[in-house]
Amino acid sequence: IDTIRWENVRYCLEDYKYFMLFRDDVNKARADGRASSSILARAERLLAIDDAVVKDYANWSQDPEVYLQARREMAQVIEHLM
């Protein structure tokens, strides 16, 4: 049964998986030496997860654009890692 709550859970799981894939790609690029220092610095900033996105389990942004922007930035870094 589809509900808004289940859809949100699905989106959260997709975001988590995307983040883990991003982390793995960054680690591989670092190990292979195939990324510039500026791209790795940008990736590290994204991996740190800004408090404006998620601070802790009880405090996170209610603005979906914040999450979409973080995803866009991760996608841009991934393109540079390829």
Secondary structure as GFF3:
##gff-version 3
##sequence-region A 1 82
A	DSSP	alpha_helix	4	32	.	.	.	ID=ss1
A	DSSP	alpha_helix	37	47	.	.	.	ID=ss2
A	DSSP	beta_strand	54	56	.	.	.	ID=ss3
A	DSSP	beta_strand	59	60	.	.	.	ID=ss4
A	DSSP	alpha_helix	64	81	.	.	.	ID=ss5
###
